[in-house]
Each structure stands twice: as C-alpha cells, then as structure tokens.
Amino acid sequence: MKTKVKNIFTSFFRIITLLFLLMVVVPFFTLEVAHLYSDIKSYSQYQNAIKNIVVVNSASFDLAANKVDFLNGGGIYIGGKNVVTNAHVVSRGKDVFITTSETETILGTIVYLDKKNDIAVVALNEAPKSLVPAIFRLQPPFVGEKIFQVGHPMGFNFSLSKGYVMKSLNYFQKFEGPIFLQVDSATTSGSSGGGVFDENGFVLGLTKSVVKGTEISLSIPSFVICRIPNIVCSVAEE
C-alpha cells in the first residue's frame, strides 16, 4: 500500500514539474533567447548603419565681426563623392566637411540646395574609404513598422534610437506641401540629417526635425531624396 501511494505521489510530482517547465521555464528561456537575438540583430544593424552615416560640419567665418557661425548635423552617404543632408544644416556655412565613424575627415562643397524641402547635397573632395553607400527603400513603410535612427543628438555622435512609423504623409493621402515621414523615435537638436532605417537596414528617410514638446520626429522620405537631380541612389529591390 505504501509503495502504491509513493508511486502515485512520484507521478503527481513529475506531472507538476513538467507543467512548471512547460508553462514557466520554457517560455522564459524562449523569451530570453529572443531578446538576446534581438540585441545581437540590433547591434549588427547599427554597425552596418554607421557606415552609411556621417557628421556634417558647416562653418562660416566673419573676420570683420570676429565671429564664427558653426553648425553640425548628420548626412547619408549616397555613393561616389556625394552626401545628402538637410539644407538647414549647411545653408549658413561656406566651409563644409564631413567626419565618419572611423574619424575620416573630408572637405566638401554644397552642390545642391533645396530650402523648401530642406535637402542639400555635399560633393566631397574625394571618395571616403570608410563608408558604404546607403541602400534606399522606396516602398512605403506601414504604420506601426519598426524603425531605428542613427544621428548625432546634442553632439553625441552616431547615437542609436528605436521607434515606429506613426504616419506617412503623401503615401496614404494627398498632401500639399513638403512630404514627411512621421516616427516616434526620440530625436533632438543635432539629429537632423541622420538616417531612418527599416529592420533590414534600408534607408526610409532623412531625419529633418522634431515636433517641439513631443517625441515625434519628421523625416524626408527616400523617394524624395532619390528624385534629386544628378544623383544616383542605390535602391532596395521591392
């Protein structure tokens, strides 16, 4: 009798243990593995993205007034000797140079300036050795799609932030005026000209500004960038 009771208790304990493993331990372990994979994927995405992004420095010297007007933001390397950035990052400067994540520094010249759409192209004096041309995605992103941004907020160069697509004006409705991609990834002063990437590392847009008092970021979509005259974008296959 005692042996029978012992066997029943042992079987019951094994069932409880198995249920605990299936309901608690396995899901927890699976979740931790998923988080680890997500972190590894994010790091890999970041390492690839910073090869597309530069710091754009713009300076204007007024010797008579003994004044230096200095601005900096981000830029996306298109390929060859071209970098695209925001017009407001470079429009006040006469001297422009870029710096890569590997501290390569190259002088450049503004060859295209569109203040209405806040886009500029800087032609570098030589092709950078430490950069890889960005691949632009022209296919519209969907609301809720995960994105990440790389920029230089408050001088913290090549910073990573994550978020979601909130709205894509002119993708889903007619909209008169400048075209913006709206995301909720945190941005601030210095983020302008950085890149907005999808989960595959393709560029969705060029960071333009943040809506004051919010974490809403406005970006210029890739299809607008790739319509700039006399430049050739590398485009992702649809």
C-alpha positions as CSV (number, residue, x, y, z in Angstrom):
1,M,0.0,0.0,0.0
2,K,2.8,2.4,1.0
3,T,4.6,1.6,-2.3
4,K,1.5,2.4,-4.3
5,V,0.9,5.7,-2.6
6,K,4.6,6.6,-3.1
7,N,4.3,5.8,-6.8
8,I,1.2,8.0,-7.1
9,F,2.9,10.8,-5.3
10,T,6.0,10.5,-7.5
11,S,3.9,10.5,-10.7
12,F,2.0,13.5,-9.5
13,F,5.2,15.4,-8.6
14,R,6.6,14.6,-12.1
15,I,3.4,15.9,-13.8
16,I,3.6,19.2,-11.7
17,T,7.3,19.6,-12.6
18,L,6.6,19.0,-16.3
19,L,3.8,21.5,-16.2
20,F,6.0,24.1,-14.5
21,L,8.7,23.6,-17.1
22,L,6.2,23.9,-20.0
23,M,4.4,26.9,-18.5
24,V,7.2,28.9,-16.9
25,V,10.7,27.8,-17.6
26,V,10.4,27.2,-21.4
27,P,8.6,30.4,-22.2
28,F,11.0,32.4,-20.1
29,F,14.0,30.8,-21.8
30,T,12.5,31.3,-25.2
31,L,11.8,35.0,-24.4
32,E,15.4,35.5,-23.2
33,V,16.8,33.9,-26.3
34,A,14.5,36.1,-28.4
35,H,15.8,39.2,-26.5
36,L,19.4,38.1,-27.0
37,Y,18.8,37.6,-30.7
38,S,17.1,41.0,-30.9
39,D,20.1,42.7,-29.2
40,I,22.6,40.9,-31.5
41,K,20.5,41.9,-34.6
42,S,20.2,45.5,-33.4
43,Y,24.0,45.7,-32.8
44,S,24.6,44.2,-36.3
45,Q,22.2,46.7,-37.8
46,Y,23.8,49.6,-36.0
47,Q,27.3,48.5,-37.1
48,N,26.2,48.5,-40.7
49,A,24.2,51.7,-40.5
50,I,27.1,53.8,-39.2
51,K,28.9,53.0,-42.4
52,N,26.2,55.0,-44.2
53,I,26.1,58.0,-41.9
54,V,28.5,60.9,-41.4
55,V,28.8,64.0,-39.3
56,V,28.3,67.1,-41.4
57,N,30.1,70.2,-40.1
58,S,29.4,73.6,-41.6
59,A,31.2,76.8,-40.6
60,S,31.0,80.5,-41.7
61,F,33.7,82.9,-40.7
62,D,33.1,86.7,-40.4
63,L,36.5,88.1,-39.9
64,A,35.2,91.7,-39.7
65,A,33.0,90.9,-36.8
66,N,35.4,88.3,-35.4
67,K,32.6,85.7,-35.4
68,V,32.3,82.1,-36.3
69,D,29.0,80.5,-37.1
70,F,29.3,76.8,-36.6
71,L,26.6,74.1,-37.2
72,N,26.7,70.4,-37.3
73,G,24.2,67.6,-38.1
74,G,24.1,64.3,-39.9
75,G,24.3,63.1,-43.5
76,I,23.7,60.0,-45.5
77,Y,26.4,58.7,-47.9
78,I,24.8,58.2,-51.3
79,G,27.9,56.8,-53.0
80,G,30.8,58.2,-55.1
81,K,31.6,61.6,-53.5
82,N,28.0,62.6,-52.6
83,V,26.4,63.0,-49.1
84,V,22.8,64.1,-48.7
85,T,21.8,66.2,-45.6
86,N,19.3,68.9,-44.6
87,A,19.5,72.4,-46.1
88,H,19.3,74.0,-42.7
89,V,22.5,72.1,-41.6
90,V,24.7,73.6,-44.3
91,S,22.9,76.7,-45.7
92,R,24.6,79.2,-43.4
93,G,28.1,77.8,-43.8
94,K,30.6,78.5,-46.6
95,D,33.0,75.7,-45.5
96,V,31.7,72.2,-45.2
97,F,33.5,69.0,-44.1
98,I,32.3,65.5,-43.1
99,T,33.6,63.1,-40.5
100,T,32.9,59.3,-40.5
101,S,32.6,56.9,-37.5
102,E,36.2,56.0,-38.2
103,T,37.3,59.6,-37.9
104,E,38.0,60.0,-41.6
105,T,37.6,63.8,-42.4
106,I,37.0,65.1,-45.9
107,L,36.2,68.7,-47.1
108,G,33.2,69.2,-49.4
109,T,31.2,71.7,-51.4
110,I,27.4,72.3,-51.4
111,V,26.3,71.4,-55.0
112,Y,22.5,71.2,-54.4
113,L,20.4,73.3,-52.0
114,D,16.6,72.9,-51.8
115,K,15.4,75.0,-48.8
116,K,11.7,74.3,-49.5
117,N,12.1,70.6,-49.0
118,D,15.1,71.1,-46.6
119,I,17.5,68.9,-48.7
120,A,21.1,69.6,-49.6
121,V,23.9,67.6,-51.4
122,V,27.5,67.9,-50.4
123,A,30.1,66.9,-53.0
124,L,33.2,65.6,-51.2
125,N,36.7,66.4,-52.5
126,E,37.5,62.7,-52.5
127,A,35.5,59.4,-52.1
128,P,35.6,58.2,-48.5
129,K,37.4,55.0,-47.8
130,S,35.4,54.0,-44.6
131,L,31.9,54.4,-45.9
132,V,29.4,52.2,-47.7
133,P,26.7,53.7,-49.9
134,A,23.3,53.6,-48.3
135,I,20.5,51.5,-49.9
136,F,17.3,53.4,-50.1
137,R,13.9,51.8,-49.8
138,L,11.3,53.4,-52.0
139,Q,8.4,51.1,-51.0
140,P,6.1,52.9,-48.5
141,P,6.5,51.9,-44.8
142,F,3.4,50.8,-43.0
143,V,2.0,52.5,-39.8
144,G,3.4,50.6,-36.8
145,E,6.5,49.3,-38.7
146,K,9.6,49.2,-36.5
147,I,12.4,51.6,-37.4
148,F,15.7,52.8,-36.0
149,Q,17.6,56.0,-36.4
150,V,21.3,56.9,-36.3
151,G,22.2,60.5,-35.7
152,H,24.1,63.0,-33.6
153,P,21.7,64.4,-30.9
154,M,23.3,67.1,-28.7
155,G,26.7,66.2,-30.1
156,F,26.5,62.5,-29.1
157,N,27.7,61.3,-32.5
158,F,26.4,58.1,-34.1
159,S,23.7,57.5,-31.4
160,L,21.0,54.9,-31.9
161,S,17.3,55.3,-31.2
162,K,14.4,53.0,-31.9
163,G,10.7,53.6,-32.7
164,Y,7.8,53.0,-35.0
165,V,6.3,54.6,-38.1
166,M,3.4,56.8,-36.9
167,K,2.2,58.2,-40.2
168,S,3.4,58.6,-43.8
169,L,2.1,61.7,-45.4
170,N,1.6,61.6,-49.2
171,Y,1.9,57.8,-49.1
172,F,-1.6,57.3,-48.0
173,Q,-3.3,60.6,-48.7
174,K,-2.9,63.7,-50.9
175,F,-1.0,66.4,-49.1
176,E,0.0,69.8,-50.4
177,G,3.5,71.0,-49.5
178,P,6.6,69.3,-48.1
179,I,6.4,65.5,-47.7
180,F,7.3,64.0,-44.3
181,L,7.6,60.5,-42.7
182,Q,6.4,60.7,-39.1
183,V,8.1,58.4,-36.5
184,D,8.2,58.3,-32.7
185,S,11.9,57.6,-32.3
186,A,13.4,60.1,-29.9
187,T,15.4,62.9,-31.6
188,T,16.7,66.3,-30.6
189,S,19.0,69.1,-31.7
190,G,21.8,67.6,-33.8
191,S,19.7,64.7,-35.1
192,S,19.0,66.5,-38.4
193,G,20.4,64.8,-41.4
194,G,20.6,61.4,-39.7
195,G,19.1,58.2,-41.3
196,V,15.9,56.5,-40.6
197,F,16.3,52.7,-41.3
198,D,13.9,49.8,-41.5
199,E,14.7,46.5,-39.8
200,N,16.6,45.3,-42.9
201,G,18.9,48.3,-42.8
202,F,17.4,50.1,-45.8
203,V,17.0,53.9,-45.5
204,L,13.4,55.0,-45.2
205,G,14.2,58.7,-44.8
206,L,16.4,61.6,-43.8
207,T,15.7,63.0,-40.3
208,K,14.5,66.6,-40.6
209,S,13.2,67.8,-37.2
210,V,11.4,67.0,-34.0
211,V,8.0,68.4,-33.2
212,K,8.6,70.7,-30.2
213,G,7.4,69.4,-26.9
214,T,6.9,65.8,-28.3
215,E,9.0,62.8,-29.3
216,I,7.5,63.0,-32.8
217,S,10.2,63.1,-35.5
218,L,9.7,64.3,-39.0
219,S,11.8,62.8,-41.8
220,I,12.1,63.3,-45.6
221,P,11.1,60.0,-47.3
222,S,13.6,58.2,-49.5
223,F,11.6,58.6,-52.7
224,V,12.0,62.4,-52.3
225,I,15.8,62.1,-51.8
226,C,16.2,59.9,-54.8
227,R,14.5,62.4,-57.1
228,I,17.3,64.9,-56.5
229,P,18.8,65.8,-59.9
230,N,22.1,64.4,-61.0
231,I,22.5,61.8,-58.2
232,V,22.1,58.0,-58.3
233,C,20.7,56.2,-55.3
234,S,21.2,52.5,-54.6
235,V,17.6,51.2,-54.3
236,A,16.4,48.1,-52.5
237,E,14.5,45.5,-54.6
238,E,10.8,45.5,-53.9
